[in-house]
């Protein structure tokens, strides 16, 4: 279904570019929809090509368009391109939102580029954006992949400052980070602290298995 939606979006956009069937010329909103379709289908290269076409036609991509392209790159493990798009946005005076930063942080985390993930985190805070549970999940996951349990626990303290509760994904990653650093006391402490919370804020079997 996603592949079909992707092809349909591109086919409609091509018809608009060629003026077929009396269709109007495509605008930013049409390219944004096509890039979003590419994101859902995982076609990062086509998303990048659409951004280039947008610029060639003298149109300025908006934050939604960039966000979809960065998410497409993140899903395809193209972390360098995700990062380049963030800086391209800044060069073109398009202000990144939390969705953009979340995707870019996740891309860097998956590539074990923890330093870059924290650089994006600091940029996000400096620009006055409020991190969400999704942001923290991406940051903690980045820490876990580098076995950096100290920074993972720092993220938990930061979550509390923003009055946010970690979800199951974030807790599992925190526990795994502690386990990989042989910090059993911290891992068990996390299990004990959150095992009686709301179902969406409890460690899952994955978290318990990391300690056993």
Phi, psi and omega in degrees: 000318179296318179298319179297317180296323179298311181295319180297318179296316180291322180295318178295318179297319179297319178297320179293320180296327182267358179070028181287150175054027178071018180289148178287164175295143182289146176247187182301321183297327179287318177294323179298319178295321180292319178296320178298322178295322178294322178300313181297327180272352180080022183263078186293322182297319178292324176299317178295320180296323179293322176298319179294319178296320178303312180294321181296332179271007177077020180255146181260122178294141178264179185296326179294319180296313178296318181300318179294320179294318179294320178296321178297318178293321179299316181294332181265010179062034177260069187293326180297319180290324176300316181293318179298323180293324177299315181286331174295321177302314181296320178298327182261014175061032172261117186282119178295144175255183183297326179298318178298311181295321179302315181293318181292319177298316179299319179298315179292322179297317179297332179271007182062030177262071185296321180300319179289324177299318179289329176297317177294320177302313180294321176299318181299312180294320180298328181273006175080015179274143181265121178292149179251180175301325178297318179299311181295323178299318179294320180292315180295321177299320178297320178295318182297320182293335177261008179056036182260082185292329180298313180291328177298316179290329174297324178295324178297316178297322179293322177302318180295326177295326178271006179058045177245148175256136178293145175272181184298321180298315181295316179297316178302317180293321177298313180297318179296321179297318178294319180297317181293336177264012180058032178261071187295323182298318178294318181298313180294323178298320177295318178299316182292323184288326188246002185289344182248013180277195177297152185304323181282353180241030177244151172296146176266186179302327178301318179294318179294321180296331180293333182269328184292000000 
